[in-house]
């Protein structure tokens, strides 16, 4: 039984979220709290497995509460955010502080239509209860992770021009933060990123990563040319594909239906990259639930000049996506997150060793 602490300053939202949780046989609301101070106090005497935490609260907001929780009594936390610009920025910051994931309120701080995301909330509470130990481990971990395959040396078949493509989901903002902080701004390839997030949040993610990285990080725009040293994040609610245009690569945003419930979809991006000419692709699958990207990896690996990497289980918040990719038999190297930048650079920079 998953015991949940529900924290929200709105009595209405506490009831709606509690009702959604209590409808499931394998979870129950152990307690509720009106604000961060009350939540901290209840954690001292109520046993809980997961916390749902409102981002925007008076007095002590969700971020300050999350910091205190992680310092005093670390628990898996799912943030509940309104899809405002301020709410999105705070949600991204919460991911960096250790929140496992978030759910966006459909229509503001008090959402009468919260039932639209009820299933998503329940799913993420379950994931958080199982995945949180990985977040605690990776704060301190620098242990050696056994690779499922030996690392490759850059293939002689790789073409001179290269592009990096990254797919991730649960735990992705935190993983991207670590990866981007290790990559140089002079990287001789563009980066294309699909992070499963709703519209309104990917722009905040791009801004946050841009502020802390030597790379230029931005939301992808329809029709723009991909440039080396620039990371393009697929906007929430849009697929990103790539086409050749002479010597360049041009990004296209598509408003087509979700692919296997994902929009943006890693498979959609990877499949489009499989069709481009004159470039080698270094494809990377990082932490996330599900199997998005596995089909795309298979498409990419039909060309021997492409390379596929997957994050190791030891550093993945959720090993679903990397595991599914590895099970295709097409992954060249399984890499812990703290070594991922080195592995990527091995295939991009000729003189890197």
C-alpha positions, -999 to +999 in steps of 0.1 A: +000+000+000+014+034-011+008+060+016+006+095+003+008+130+019-012+155-002+000+191+002-020+220-013-032+253+000-066+248-017-091+227+003-109+219-030-077+206-046-067+186-015-101+168-017-099+163-055-064+149-053-072+128-023-103+113-039-083+104-070-057+086-049-082+068-026-100+053-056-070+030-061-067-002-042-029+000-038-027+035-024-042+057+003-040+093+015-022+090+049-025+128+056-031+162+040-014+195+047-025+231+039+011+245+036+047+236+037+052+241+074+023+217+082+037+192+057+071+192+074+054+187+108+032+158+097+062+140+082+076+138+117+049+115+129+029+102+099+044+074+078+042+082+041+058+067+010+051+095-015+043+133-013+022+153-038+034+189-034+017+220-048+043+243-064+026+277-057+016+282-020+016+312+002+041+316+030+063+286+023+061+277-014+066+243-029+103+248-037+112+259-001+092+230+012+109+205-011+143+218-001+135+212+036+120+178+029+151+167+010+174+180+038+155+167+068+136+136+056+140+127+020+109+113+004+098+108-032+079+139-043+055+145-073+050+182-079+015+195-088+019+226-109-002+251-127+009+256-163+019+293-159+053+306-168+062+310-131+048+276-123+068+260-151+101+276-139+095+265-104+086+230-115+119+227-135+138+239-104+119+213-083+132+185-107+167+197-100+162+196-063+151+160-064+114+158-072+108+126-092+082+141-116+053+165-119+017+168-130+003+200-145-031+212-133-053+215-164-068+249-157-049+268-131-044+266-093-080+254-087-088+229-115-124+218-117-112+195-145-084+177-126-099+144-135-083+149-169-049+142-153-060+117-126-046+087-144-013+105-150-011+114-113-017+079-101+009+065-126+035+090-114+029+083-078+035+046-084+067+054-104+079+077-076+074+051-049+096+027-069+122+051-084+132+074-056+161+053-043+179+060-076+178+098-070+193+093-035+220+070-049+230+092-078+237+122-055+268+105-042+275+078-067+307+076-085+309+039-085+320+019-115+290+006-134+295-027-153+288-021-190+266-046-209+289-041-239+325-029-242+329+008-252+335+013-289+363+033-305+350+059-330+341+039-361+359+045-393+325+043-409+313+075-391+309+105-414+326+138-409+294+156-400+275+144-369+243+151-350+235+141-314+199+130-306+187+125-270+155+109-258+144+110-221+114+111-198+111+106-160+142+120-144+152+137-176+155+173-164+179+163-137+199+140-161+201+167-188+213+192-162+243+169-154+250+160-190+248+196-203+271+209-176+298+185-188+295+193-225+316+221-241+300+249-260+324+242-289+308+208-295+311+200-333+275+189-337+239+201-330+219+184-303+183+174-307+164+166-275+130+150-268+120+153-232+085+141-224+068+172-211+035+191-218+034+224-236+045+253-215+072+235-196+099+228-223+106+265-228+113+268-191+135+237-192+155+252-222+160+285-204+172+268-172+196+245-191+209+275-212+217+294-180+238+267-166+256+253-197+283+264-221+259+251-249+232+274-263+200+257-253+166+267-268+132+254-278+132+241-314+115+263-340+099+252-372+122+257-402+153+267-384+187+253-394+205+231-368+239+246-357+268+230-340+270+237-302+233+244-300+208+221-282+172+222-295+145+209-272+113+196-288+084+219-276+058+201-255+029+191-277+048+191-310+069+164-327+103+174-341+116+159-374+147+167-394+153+170-431+183+176-453+185+210-470+217+211-491+246+209-466+224+218-436+198+201-414+164+218-410+141+212-381+104+207-387+077+209-360+046+187-366+012+189-349+003+153-358-012+128-334+008+114-305+030+084-313+024+057-287+009+083-264+039+106-267+040+141-282+069+149-287+080+113-295+116+100-294+108+074-320+094+102-344+127+122-341+150+091-344+131+077-374+134+110-393+171+111-385+175+076-400+165+091-434+190+120-435+221+118-458+256+129-451+255+128-413+263+102-386+239+102-357+249+096-321+216+086-305+213+086-267+185+071-246+184+082-210+162+077-180+125+074-185+095+052-183+082+031-212+099+022-245+099+054-266+130+054-287+135+017-291+120+015-325+139+046-336+172+031-324+165+001-347+158+024-376+190+044-370+212+013-366+203+001-401+231+024-411+265+013-398+277+049-395+253+056-366+260+050-329+235+042-301+241+048-264+219+040-234+222+052-198+230+025-173+204+012-148+226+024-119+221+061-126+186+060-143+158+073-122+136+049-142+154+023-164+124+017-187+135+035-219+172+026-217+163-011-209+139-012-239+166+002-262+191-022-249+168-051-255+168-044-292+204-056-293+214-024-311+230-004-283+267+001-288+275+012-253+257+013-219+270+042-199+265+057-164+253+093-165+285+107-151+304+093-180+279+100-208+295+133-219+328+116-223+312+088-244+294+113-266+325+133-272+344+102-281+322+099-312+321+136-320+356+148-315+382+130-336+411+140-313+393+133-280+407+104-259 
